[in-house]
Amino acid sequence: MRVSKRRAGIRGMIVVLVTGLLLASSGSALAVRSGSASETPRSGSLERAFAEASREFGVPESVLKSVAYNESRWDEHPGEPNTSGGYGVMNLTDVRSTPQIGDKGTGEHPWSGRIPGSPGLHTLNTAARLLKVRPEMLKKNPAQNIRGGAALLAHYARQTNGKIPRDPADWYGAVAKYSGSSDKATATLFADDVYSTIREGASRTTEEGQRVTLKARRGIQPNRSTAKPLGLASPTTASARTDCPAGLDCRFIPAAYQQNNPNDPSDYGNYDLANRERDGLDIRYIVIHDTEEPYAKTIQTFRDPKSYVSAHYVISSRDGQVTEMVRPKNIAWQAGNWDINMHSVGIEHEGYAIDGASWYTEQMYRSSAQLVRYLAERYHIPLDREHIIGHDGVPGPEPSYVAGMHWDPGPFWDWQHFMSLVGAPLPKQGNSNRSEVISISPYFGTNRHRVKDCEGNTTRTLKPQPSNFVYLRTAPDKHAPLISDPALHPNGGHGTMCANDWGDKAVYGQRFYRAGSRGDWEAIYYGGKKAWFYNPHDVNADPAHGTLVTPEAGRSSIPVYGSAYPEGSAYPKGVPRQKIVPLQYKIPAGEVYVADGLVHGDYYYAPTYTHNLSDHTLVKGKNEYYEISFNHRIAFVKKGDVQVIGRR
């Protein structure tokens, strides 16, 4: 199964309230005639569409463009929903289902057939009624989508102002309502971002090749009184103390912690209370995510108790602002793997993995790095890529979940720059073929790969751009097939250049055992096989160090695990035993992997909504596991299954 966060089910992180999953981008043709209901888009420009919709509905073009910029960066993706169920440039929402509480042990929640009633989740249909066109047209036709957004803003302006105001400053209330949130902190955050963008201006070429410009209006000051008719509710703890470093623009807005069914204490959202690390549950990892939806909408999602998802922090793309939503001592539902959830802090970054270069800003990198340094020092987390991992580094907890694990923050997150900001850059030592252990270390700026966006009915080849990985092949030849991961390609075949095909990509900072070299090519043991990557003059790898493990003598192969759980005898009465299920991989005899160290199996049992932790239990066992850098992701092997052959 091919999974992204932009167009697919968010498992264990951001809930995808969408009408369709795993869809793909198409071209940028659009209709531009005001009032047109033609289903066949004509060629033209988004600039013209914004101008004509502005004239038709009386919405200042600066407001209309800025709302669209903060919703989508003006990317169209016609016909495809994002994770908030939004379509097109204006992010018109059409949410068809809500999640039900599911197996928290895997971070998964199945979908129910209920349709949520919040108007903010059905703006597509409202806009279609205002335009008197079919909703499908607003999904697929960018010009009609912009008209729909303009019609909504005009509708909201009449509700908040009683008329269509001429001054862009008086559209603040309409913009706040466009956020779809009834929460004051979330709605005004979106509106403030829109007006900041108007003041600063913006310009970019979209993924579809459209150049759009918003001229700066430095002096504009929004009329915030126009939001009063909305009656927005304020979170009582929005100004509370934050778990953030001094000097960081950080505020606390709590994610929902609420029982959803009064007759079922196991039906609650959106995180679990704990007392890490005082209760013996250590924090080992920091997980880097991207949101796959706008900053304000991510906060709105985490404040909805029926989304069943959360993260500890969310960071804005525009200015690096940080919103803490779950205290680090508690367990956020963010990684899609309960074992990793138990031992990690999750940080969400506003953006879309496939469009990372458009969203991952310097302000975001710097705020995130400052936060990571603070958390690493507080919880004694090593500043390396075995502990500062992407969501794409989290293993599937069981075989059936591996293919659906996320691949964010994706191939365009600059790990090299980020780890340098964190204070842990990889030293460029050169001559990797003299070392048994190597770290993948392509120089981001010049490591330009062709990558495909393959999610859906149309495959789109992206322009070569700076990337954080090396492709892995079956032989030391640029024409050799890319290696194939059995979870992603269960019927055989080869790996692909698709961005979400993580099985044939080794990422900056990962450490592997050097399995051989031939000319400009280097081999590593990766995912239970030998894989080759191009490494002329050591540009893509450097010597590294680590503990080396290999299957125990006499074993033809050993299993690999996605969780490090205790043995069955460790569980007290009343706490269900967690299955220790091998993944669909094996490590053959003779292969060597780099291990981080031993961890004891444990399991935090948190079955119900509670405020006193009375029925929450930490189970600690005698099982010991080595964490290893296995393939694109970390994994675990049992201590008794391997032998340590030294530290190199």
C-alpha positions as CSV (number, residue, x, y, z in Angstrom):
1,M,0.0,0.0,0.0
2,R,1.3,3.4,-0.9
3,V,0.9,6.0,1.9
4,S,1.5,9.7,2.3
5,K,0.2,12.1,4.8
6,R,-1.0,14.6,2.2
7,R,-3.4,12.2,0.5
8,A,-3.6,9.1,2.6
9,G,-4.8,7.8,5.9
10,I,-2.8,9.3,8.8
11,R,-2.2,6.4,11.1
12,G,-1.1,7.3,14.6
13,M,-0.4,11.0,13.8
14,I,-2.8,13.3,12.1
15,V,-6.3,11.9,11.4
16,V,-7.3,12.1,7.8
17,L,-10.9,13.3,7.7
18,V,-11.2,12.8,3.9
19,T,-13.5,11.5,1.3
20,G,-10.8,9.6,-0.6
21,L,-7.4,8.3,0.1
22,L,-4.2,7.8,-1.9
23,L,-4.9,10.2,-4.8
24,A,-2.5,12.0,-7.0
25,S,-1.8,15.3,-8.6
26,S,-2.8,16.3,-12.1
27,G,-2.2,19.2,-14.4
28,S,-2.8,22.9,-13.9
29,A,-5.4,23.7,-16.6
30,L,-8.2,25.8,-15.3
31,A,-11.2,27.8,-16.3
32,V,-11.0,31.5,-15.7
33,R,-14.2,33.1,-17.0
34,S,-16.1,34.6,-14.0
35,G,-19.3,32.8,-13.3
36,S,-18.4,30.0,-15.6
37,A,-19.7,26.5,-14.7
38,S,-17.9,24.8,-17.5
39,E,-16.5,21.4,-16.5
40,T,-13.6,21.6,-19.0
41,P,-10.9,23.8,-17.6
42,R,-9.4,26.2,-20.0
43,S,-5.7,27.2,-20.0
44,G,-5.0,30.4,-18.1
45,S,-3.4,31.6,-14.8
46,L,-4.3,31.5,-11.2
47,E,-3.5,35.3,-11.2
48,R,-6.4,35.9,-13.5
49,A,-8.6,33.6,-11.5
50,F,-7.9,35.5,-8.3
51,A,-8.5,38.8,-10.0
52,E,-11.8,37.8,-11.5
53,A,-13.1,36.1,-8.3
54,S,-12.1,39.3,-6.4
55,R,-14.2,41.5,-8.7
56,E,-17.1,39.1,-8.8
57,F,-17.6,38.8,-5.1
58,G,-16.1,42.0,-3.8
59,V,-13.3,40.3,-1.8
60,P,-10.0,42.3,-1.8
61,E,-7.6,40.4,-3.9
62,S,-4.9,40.7,-1.1
63,V,-7.3,38.9,1.3
64,L,-8.3,36.2,-1.2
65,K,-4.7,35.5,-2.2
66,S,-3.4,35.4,1.4
67,V,-6.1,33.1,2.6
68,A,-5.2,30.7,-0.3
69,Y,-1.5,31.0,0.4
70,N,-1.9,30.1,4.0
71,E,-4.2,27.2,3.1
72,S,-2.2,25.7,0.2
73,R,0.8,27.8,-0.9
74,W,-1.4,28.2,-4.0
75,D,-0.8,24.6,-5.1
76,E,-3.9,23.2,-6.8
77,H,-3.8,19.3,-6.5
78,P,-7.2,19.3,-8.2
79,G,-9.5,16.5,-7.2
80,E,-7.3,15.4,-4.2
81,P,-8.1,15.9,-0.5
82,N,-5.5,16.8,2.0
83,T,-5.5,15.5,5.6
84,S,-8.1,18.0,6.7
85,G,-10.4,16.9,3.9
86,G,-9.7,20.0,1.9
87,Y,-9.6,20.4,-1.8
88,G,-7.8,22.9,-4.1
89,V,-6.1,26.2,-3.7
90,M,-8.8,27.4,-1.2
91,N,-8.8,24.2,0.8
92,L,-12.6,23.7,0.6
93,T,-13.5,20.9,3.0
94,D,-15.6,17.9,2.4
95,V,-15.3,15.6,5.5
96,R,-17.2,12.4,5.2
97,S,-16.3,10.4,8.2
98,T,-15.0,10.5,11.8
99,P,-12.7,8.0,13.4
100,Q,-13.7,5.6,16.1
101,I,-11.4,4.6,19.0
102,G,-9.4,1.6,17.9
103,D,-6.3,-0.3,18.9
104,K,-4.2,2.3,20.7
105,G,-1.5,-0.3,20.9
106,T,-0.7,0.2,17.2
107,G,-1.8,3.8,17.1
108,E,-4.6,2.9,14.6
109,H,-8.2,4.0,14.6
110,P,-10.7,2.6,12.1
111,W,-13.3,4.8,10.5
112,S,-17.0,5.0,11.3
113,G,-19.8,6.0,9.0
114,R,-20.8,9.0,11.0
115,I,-20.6,12.4,9.2
116,P,-19.4,15.2,11.5
117,G,-21.8,18.1,11.7
118,S,-19.4,21.1,12.1
119,P,-20.0,23.6,9.2
120,G,-16.2,24.1,9.1
121,L,-15.8,20.6,7.8
122,H,-18.2,21.0,4.9
123,T,-17.2,24.3,3.2
124,L,-17.0,22.6,-0.2
125,N,-20.8,21.9,-0.2
126,T,-21.6,25.4,1.2
127,A,-19.5,27.1,-1.5
128,A,-21.1,24.9,-4.2
129,R,-24.6,26.0,-3.0
130,L,-23.5,29.6,-3.1
131,L,-22.3,29.2,-6.6
132,K,-25.1,26.9,-7.7
133,V,-22.7,24.4,-9.1
134,R,-21.9,20.8,-8.4
135,P,-19.4,20.2,-5.6
136,E,-17.2,18.0,-7.8
137,M,-16.5,21.0,-10.0
138,L,-14.9,22.8,-7.1
139,K,-12.6,19.8,-6.4
140,K,-11.2,19.6,-9.9
141,N,-11.4,23.1,-11.4
142,P,-9.0,25.6,-9.8
143,A,-10.8,28.7,-11.0
144,Q,-14.1,27.4,-9.7
145,N,-12.3,26.5,-6.4
146,I,-11.1,30.1,-6.1
147,R,-14.6,31.3,-6.8
148,G,-15.9,29.1,-4.1
149,G,-13.5,30.4,-1.6
150,A,-14.3,34.0,-2.5
151,A,-18.1,33.3,-2.2
152,L,-17.5,31.8,1.2
153,L,-15.5,34.8,2.4
154,A,-18.1,37.2,1.1
155,H,-20.8,35.2,2.9
156,Y,-18.8,35.3,6.1
157,A,-18.2,39.0,5.7
158,R,-22.0,39.7,5.6
159,Q,-22.3,37.6,8.8
160,T,-19.6,39.5,10.7
161,N,-19.9,43.0,9.2
162,G,-23.5,43.0,7.9
163,K,-22.1,44.0,4.5
164,I,-19.2,43.5,2.0
165,P,-16.5,45.9,3.4
166,R,-14.2,47.8,1.1
167,D,-11.3,48.0,3.5
168,P,-9.2,44.8,3.6
169,A,-8.7,45.4,7.3
170,D,-12.4,44.8,8.0
171,W,-12.3,41.2,6.7
172,Y,-10.5,39.9,9.8
173,G,-13.7,38.2,11.2
174,A,-14.5,36.6,7.8
175,V,-11.0,35.2,7.6
176,A,-11.2,33.9,11.2
177,K,-14.4,32.1,10.3
178,Y,-12.9,30.7,7.2
179,S,-10.4,28.8,9.4
180,G,-13.3,26.5,10.2
181,S,-12.6,26.6,14.0
182,S,-14.9,27.8,16.8
183,D,-11.8,28.0,19.0
184,K,-10.5,31.5,19.5
185,A,-6.8,30.6,19.6
186,T,-7.0,28.6,16.4
187,A,-9.3,30.9,14.4
188,T,-7.4,34.1,15.3
189,L,-4.1,32.4,14.7
190,F,-5.1,31.7,11.1
191,A,-6.4,35.2,10.7
192,D,-3.3,36.7,12.1
193,D,-1.2,34.6,9.7
194,V,-3.3,35.8,6.8
195,Y,-2.7,39.4,7.7
196,S,1.0,38.9,8.4
197,T,1.3,37.5,4.9
198,I,-0.6,40.5,3.5
199,R,1.9,42.8,5.2
200,E,5.0,40.8,4.1
201,G,3.8,39.8,0.7
202,A,4.6,36.5,-1.0
203,S,5.6,35.1,-4.4
204,R,6.2,31.6,-5.7
205,T,5.9,29.3,-8.6
206,T,3.5,26.5,-7.7
207,E,4.0,22.8,-8.2
208,E,1.8,23.1,-11.3
209,G,4.1,25.9,-12.8
210,Q,1.9,28.9,-12.0
211,R,3.6,32.1,-10.9
212,V,1.6,33.9,-8.3
213,T,2.5,37.2,-6.4
214,L,0.9,38.9,-3.5
215,K,2.3,42.5,-3.2
216,A,3.2,43.5,0.4
217,R,0.9,46.0,2.2
218,R,3.1,47.0,5.1
219,G,0.8,49.3,6.9
220,I,-2.4,47.1,7.1
221,Q,-3.7,46.5,10.6
222,P,-6.7,44.1,10.9
223,N,-9.9,45.2,12.6
224,R,-10.1,42.5,15.2
225,S,-13.4,43.7,16.4
226,T,-15.0,42.1,13.3
227,A,-14.4,38.7,14.9
228,K,-16.6,39.4,18.0
229,P,-19.9,38.3,16.3
230,L,-18.3,34.8,15.9
231,G,-18.4,34.2,19.7
232,L,-15.2,32.3,19.7
233,A,-14.4,30.2,22.7
234,S,-11.0,30.7,24.5
235,P,-9.0,27.7,25.9
236,T,-8.6,28.4,29.6
237,T,-4.9,27.4,29.6
238,A,-3.8,29.1,26.4
239,S,-1.4,31.3,28.3
240,A,-0.1,28.6,30.6
241,R,3.6,27.9,31.2
242,T,5.3,26.1,28.4
243,D,7.9,23.3,28.2
244,C,10.1,25.3,25.8
245,P,13.5,26.9,25.9
246,A,13.8,30.6,26.9
247,G,13.6,32.9,24.0
248,L,11.5,30.7,21.7
249,D,8.2,32.0,20.5
250,C,6.1,29.3,22.2
251,R,2.6,29.1,23.7
252,F,0.6,26.3,25.2
253,I,-2.8,25.3,23.7
254,P,-3.8,21.9,25.1
255,A,-4.8,19.1,22.9
256,A,-8.2,17.5,23.8
257,Y,-8.2,15.1,26.7
258,Q,-11.9,14.1,26.9
259,Q,-14.1,11.1,27.2
260,N,-16.2,10.8,24.1
261,N,-18.7,8.2,25.1
262,P,-20.0,8.6,28.7
263,N,-20.7,4.9,28.8
264,D,-17.3,3.8,27.6
265,P,-14.2,5.1,29.4
266,S,-12.0,3.5,26.7
267,D,-13.4,5.9,24.1
268,Y,-11.5,9.1,24.6
269,G,-9.0,11.4,22.9
270,N,-6.4,12.5,22.2
271,Y,-3.5,11.3,24.3
272,D,-2.6,9.3,27.4
273,L,-1.7,10.7,30.8
274,A,1.6,9.5,32.2
275,N,4.4,10.8,34.4
276,R,7.5,10.3,32.2
277,E,10.3,9.9,33.3
278,R,9.4,9.8,37.0
279,D,7.3,6.7,36.5
280,G,10.2,4.8,35.0
281,L,9.1,5.3,31.4
282,D,12.1,6.9,29.7
283,I,12.1,9.2,26.7
284,R,14.5,8.0,24.1
285,Y,13.5,9.6,20.8
286,I,12.3,12.8,19.2
287,V,10.2,12.2,16.2
288,I,10.1,14.8,13.4
289,H,6.8,15.0,11.5
290,D,5.2,17.2,9.0
291,T,1.5,18.2,9.3
292,E,0.2,17.7,5.8
293,E,-2.3,20.5,6.5
294,P,-1.9,24.2,7.6
295,Y,-0.6,25.1,11.1
296,A,-3.9,26.4,12.4
297,K,-5.9,23.3,11.1
298,T,-3.4,21.0,12.8
299,I,-4.0,22.7,16.1
300,Q,-7.7,22.5,15.5
301,T,-7.4,18.7,14.7
302,F,-5.6,18.1,18.0
303,R,-8.2,20.0,19.9
304,D,-11.0,17.8,18.5
305,P,-11.3,14.9,21.0
306,K,-12.7,12.7,18.3
307,S,-9.7,13.0,16.0
308,Y,-7.8,10.5,18.3
309,V,-4.5,12.0,17.4
310,S,-2.0,14.5,18.8
311,A,1.6,15.5,19.0
312,H,3.5,17.3,21.7
313,Y,4.5,20.4,19.6
314,V,3.5,22.0,16.3
315,I,5.7,24.5,14.5
316,S,4.7,27.1,12.0
317,S,6.3,27.3,8.6
318,R,5.9,31.1,8.2
319,D,7.7,32.3,11.4
320,G,8.7,29.3,13.4
321,Q,6.2,29.8,16.1
322,V,5.8,26.8,18.4
323,T,2.5,25.6,19.9
324,E,2.9,23.0,22.7
325,M,-0.2,20.8,22.8
326,V,0.7,17.8,25.0
327,R,3.1,18.0,27.9
328,P,6.2,15.8,27.3
329,K,5.5,13.8,30.4
330,N,2.3,12.5,28.7
331,I,2.1,10.2,25.7
332,A,0.9,11.7,22.5
333,W,-0.7,9.5,19.8
334,Q,1.7,10.5,17.0
335,A,4.0,7.8,15.7
336,G,1.7,4.9,14.7
337,N,3.7,2.6,16.9
338,W,2.7,2.4,20.6
339,D,6.2,1.4,21.7
340,I,7.7,4.4,20.0
341,N,4.9,6.6,21.3
342,M,5.8,5.5,24.9
343,H,9.4,6.6,24.5
344,S,9.2,9.7,22.3
345,V,8.3,13.3,22.0
346,G,6.6,14.2,18.6
347,I,7.2,17.5,16.8
348,E,4.9,18.5,13.9
349,H,6.2,20.9,11.3
350,E,3.7,22.7,9.1
351,G,4.1,21.5,5.5
352,Y,3.6,18.7,3.0
353,A,6.3,16.1,2.4
354,I,6.1,16.1,-1.4
355,D,6.3,19.9,-1.4
356,G,8.9,20.2,1.3
357,A,11.0,22.8,-0.3
358,S,8.0,25.2,-0.3
359,W,7.2,24.7,3.4
360,Y,10.4,23.9,5.3
361,T,11.6,27.4,6.1
362,E,14.8,28.6,7.9
363,Q,12.6,30.0,10.7
364,M,11.0,26.5,11.1
365,Y,14.4,24.7,11.1
366,R,15.8,27.1,13.7
367,S,12.9,26.9,16.1
368,S,12.7,23.2,15.8
369,A,16.5,22.8,16.4
370,Q,16.3,25.0,19.4
371,L,13.4,22.9,20.8
372,V,15.2,19.6,20.0
373,R,18.3,20.8,21.9
374,Y,16.2,21.7,24.9
375,L,14.4,18.4,25.0
376,A,17.5,16.3,24.3
377,E,19.3,18.0,27.2
378,R,16.3,17.7,29.5
379,Y,15.7,14.0,28.8
380,H,19.3,12.9,28.1
381,I,18.5,12.0,24.5
382,P,21.6,11.5,22.3
383,L,21.9,14.0,19.5
384,D,22.2,11.5,16.6
385,R,20.0,10.1,13.9
386,E,19.3,7.0,15.9
387,H,17.4,9.1,18.4
388,I,16.4,12.2,16.4
389,I,14.3,10.3,13.8
390,G,11.7,11.2,11.2
391,H,8.3,9.7,11.2
392,D,9.7,7.7,8.2
393,G,12.2,6.2,10.7
394,V,9.5,4.6,12.9
395,P,9.0,0.9,12.3
396,G,5.7,-0.8,11.8
397,P,4.6,-2.5,15.0
398,E,3.5,-5.6,13.2
399,P,3.8,-6.9,9.6
400,S,0.4,-5.7,8.5
401,Y,1.2,-2.1,9.4
402,V,4.6,-1.8,7.8
403,A,3.4,-0.8,4.3
404,G,1.2,1.9,5.7
405,M,3.8,3.6,7.9
406,H,4.4,7.2,7.1
407,W,7.3,8.6,5.0
408,D,7.3,12.2,6.4
409,P,9.1,14.6,6.7
410,G,10.1,13.1,3.3
411,P,13.1,13.3,0.9
412,F,13.3,17.1,1.0
413,W,13.8,17.7,4.7
414,D,17.3,19.0,5.1
415,W,18.7,16.7,7.8
416,Q,22.2,17.9,7.1
417,H,21.3,21.5,8.0
418,F,19.0,20.5,10.8
419,M,21.5,18.3,12.6
420,S,24.1,21.1,12.2
421,L,21.6,23.6,13.9
422,V,20.9,21.0,16.6
423,G,24.7,21.0,17.2
424,A,25.4,17.5,16.0
425,P,26.7,17.7,12.4
426,L,28.3,14.7,10.8
427,P,32.0,15.3,10.4
428,K,33.2,15.1,6.9
429,Q,36.2,12.7,7.2
430,G,36.3,11.2,3.7
431,N,37.6,7.9,2.6
432,S,34.6,5.8,3.8
433,N,36.0,2.6,2.3
434,R,38.5,2.4,5.1
435,S,35.8,2.1,7.7
436,E,33.6,-0.9,8.5
437,V,30.9,1.5,9.7
438,I,29.7,4.3,7.4
439,S,27.1,7.1,7.8
440,I,25.1,8.2,4.8
441,S,26.0,11.8,4.3
442,P,25.2,13.3,0.9
443,Y,25.6,17.1,0.7
444,F,22.0,18.3,0.6
445,G,22.5,21.2,-1.8
446,T,24.1,19.3,-4.5
447,N,22.5,15.9,-4.0
448,R,19.7,16.5,-6.6
449,H,17.6,13.5,-7.4
450,R,14.7,12.9,-9.7
451,V,11.7,11.8,-7.5
452,K,8.2,10.9,-8.5
453,D,4.9,11.8,-6.9
454,C,3.1,8.5,-7.4
455,E,0.1,8.7,-5.1
456,G,-3.0,8.1,-7.1
457,N,-4.0,7.8,-10.7
458,T,-1.3,10.0,-12.2
459,T,2.4,9.8,-11.6
460,R,4.2,13.1,-11.7
461,T,8.0,13.4,-12.0
462,L,9.3,16.3,-9.9
463,K,12.1,18.5,-11.0
464,P,15.5,17.5,-9.6
465,Q,16.0,19.2,-6.3
466,P,18.1,18.9,-3.1
467,S,17.4,15.6,-1.4
468,N,18.5,13.9,1.8
469,F,18.9,10.3,0.5
470,V,20.8,8.0,-1.8
471,Y,19.1,5.5,-4.1
472,L,20.0,1.8,-3.4
473,R,20.4,-0.7,-6.2
474,T,20.8,-4.4,-6.5
475,A,24.2,-4.1,-8.2
476,P,27.0,-1.5,-8.6
477,D,25.6,-0.2,-11.8
478,K,23.4,2.9,-12.5
479,H,21.2,0.7,-14.7
480,A,20.7,-2.0,-12.0
481,P,17.2,-2.1,-10.5
482,L,16.4,-0.3,-7.3
483,I,16.1,-2.7,-4.4
484,S,12.6,-3.8,-3.4
485,D,11.1,-3.9,0.1
486,P,8.8,-6.9,0.6
487,A,6.2,-4.9,2.5
488,L,5.9,-2.3,-0.3
489,H,6.2,-4.8,-3.1
490,P,4.8,-8.0,-1.7
491,N,4.5,-9.5,-5.2
492,G,8.1,-8.9,-6.1
493,G,9.4,-6.5,-8.6
494,H,11.8,-3.6,-8.1
495,G,11.9,-0.4,-6.1
496,T,10.8,2.8,-7.7
497,M,11.6,6.5,-7.7
498,C,8.3,7.3,-6.0
499,A,8.8,9.5,-3.0
500,N,6.7,7.3,-0.8
501,D,8.7,4.1,-1.8
502,W,11.0,4.4,1.2
503,G,12.3,0.9,0.8
504,D,15.1,1.8,-1.7
505,K,16.4,5.0,0.0
506,A,19.0,5.4,2.7
507,V,18.8,8.7,4.5
508,Y,21.3,11.2,5.7
509,G,22.8,10.3,9.1
510,Q,21.9,6.6,9.1
511,R,24.7,4.2,9.9
512,F,25.3,0.9,8.2
513,Y,28.0,-1.8,8.0
514,R,30.0,-1.5,4.8
515,A,29.5,-4.7,2.9
516,G,31.9,-4.1,0.0
517,S,32.9,-1.6,-2.7
518,R,33.5,-1.7,-6.4
519,G,34.8,1.4,-8.2
520,D,32.6,4.4,-7.4
521,W,30.0,2.1,-5.7
522,E,29.6,1.1,-2.1
523,A,27.6,-1.7,-0.6
524,I,25.8,-1.8,2.8
525,Y,23.7,-4.4,4.5
526,Y,20.2,-3.0,4.4
527,G,16.8,-4.6,5.2
528,G,18.3,-8.1,5.1
529,K,20.1,-7.8,1.8
530,K,23.1,-6.2,0.2
531,A,22.4,-2.8,-1.4
532,W,24.6,-0.6,-3.5
533,F,24.8,3.2,-3.7
534,Y,26.9,5.5,-5.8
535,N,29.7,7.1,-3.8
536,P,32.3,8.7,-6.1
537,H,35.1,10.3,-4.1
538,D,33.2,9.5,-0.9
539,V,30.7,12.3,-1.5
540,N,27.8,10.3,-0.1
541,A,29.3,8.5,2.9
542,D,31.7,9.1,5.8
543,P,33.4,6.8,8.3
544,A,31.4,6.3,11.5
545,H,31.4,4.2,14.7
546,G,29.0,1.9,16.3
547,T,28.4,-1.5,18.0
548,L,28.2,-4.3,15.4
549,V,25.8,-7.2,15.8
550,T,25.3,-10.2,13.6
551,P,23.1,-13.4,13.9
552,E,24.2,-15.7,16.6
553,A,26.5,-18.5,15.5
554,G,24.7,-21.5,14.0
555,R,21.6,-19.5,13.1
556,S,20.7,-19.3,9.4
557,S,18.7,-16.1,10.0
558,I,17.1,-14.2,12.8
559,P,13.8,-12.2,13.1
560,V,13.4,-8.5,13.3
561,Y,10.8,-6.7,15.4
562,G,9.0,-3.4,15.3
563,S,8.4,-3.1,19.0
564,A,10.4,-4.0,22.1
565,Y,7.8,-5.6,24.4
566,P,8.3,-7.7,27.6
567,E,8.0,-11.4,27.8
568,G,4.6,-12.8,28.7
569,S,5.4,-13.7,32.3
570,A,6.2,-10.0,33.1
571,Y,2.5,-8.9,32.8
572,P,0.5,-8.7,36.0
573,K,-3.0,-9.9,36.2
574,G,-5.4,-7.7,34.4
575,V,-2.9,-6.3,31.9
576,P,-3.2,-8.0,28.5
577,R,-0.1,-9.5,27.1
578,Q,1.3,-7.8,24.0
579,K,2.2,-10.1,21.1
580,I,5.9,-10.1,20.2
581,V,5.4,-10.5,16.5
582,P,8.3,-10.6,14.0
583,L,8.1,-8.3,11.0
584,Q,8.3,-9.7,7.5
585,Y,12.1,-9.3,7.4
586,K,15.0,-11.6,8.4
587,I,18.7,-11.0,8.9
588,P,20.6,-13.8,7.2
589,A,23.7,-15.2,8.8
590,G,26.8,-13.1,8.0
591,E,25.0,-9.8,7.7
592,V,26.1,-7.1,10.1
593,Y,24.1,-4.1,11.5
594,V,24.9,-1.1,13.6
595,A,23.3,-1.3,17.0
596,D,22.6,1.6,19.3
597,G,22.5,-0.3,22.6
598,L,20.3,-2.5,24.8
599,V,16.8,-1.6,25.9
600,H,14.6,-3.6,28.2
601,G,11.2,-4.6,27.0
602,D,8.4,-2.6,28.6
603,Y,4.8,-1.7,28.0
604,Y,2.6,1.1,29.4
605,Y,-1.0,0.0,29.8
606,A,-3.3,3.0,29.6
607,P,-6.8,1.5,28.9
608,T,-9.1,4.3,29.9
609,Y,-9.8,8.0,30.4
610,T,-8.5,9.0,33.9
611,H,-7.1,11.8,35.9
612,N,-5.4,9.9,38.6
613,L,-3.5,7.2,36.6
614,S,-5.1,4.6,38.9
615,D,-5.5,2.0,36.2
616,H,-2.4,2.8,34.2
617,T,0.4,0.3,34.6
618,L,4.0,0.2,33.5
619,V,5.2,-3.4,32.8
620,K,8.9,-4.0,32.7
621,G,10.3,-7.3,31.6
622,K,13.6,-9.1,31.3
623,N,13.7,-9.2,27.5
624,E,16.5,-7.2,26.1
625,Y,16.7,-5.8,22.6
626,Y,19.2,-4.0,20.5
627,E,17.9,-1.1,18.4
628,I,19.5,-1.3,15.0
629,S,19.5,0.9,11.9
630,F,17.9,-1.8,9.7
631,N,16.5,-0.2,6.5
632,H,15.0,3.2,6.0
633,R,13.7,2.7,9.6
634,I,15.0,1.6,12.9
635,A,14.1,-1.9,14.2
636,F,14.8,-4.2,17.1
637,V,16.5,-7.6,17.5
638,K,16.6,-9.7,20.6
639,K,19.8,-9.8,22.5
640,G,19.7,-13.6,22.5
641,D,19.4,-13.8,18.8
642,V,22.7,-11.9,18.0
643,Q,26.3,-11.8,18.9
644,V,28.2,-8.6,19.3
645,I,31.3,-8.6,17.1
646,G,32.8,-5.5,18.5
647,R,32.7,-1.7,18.3
648,R,34.2,-0.2,15.3
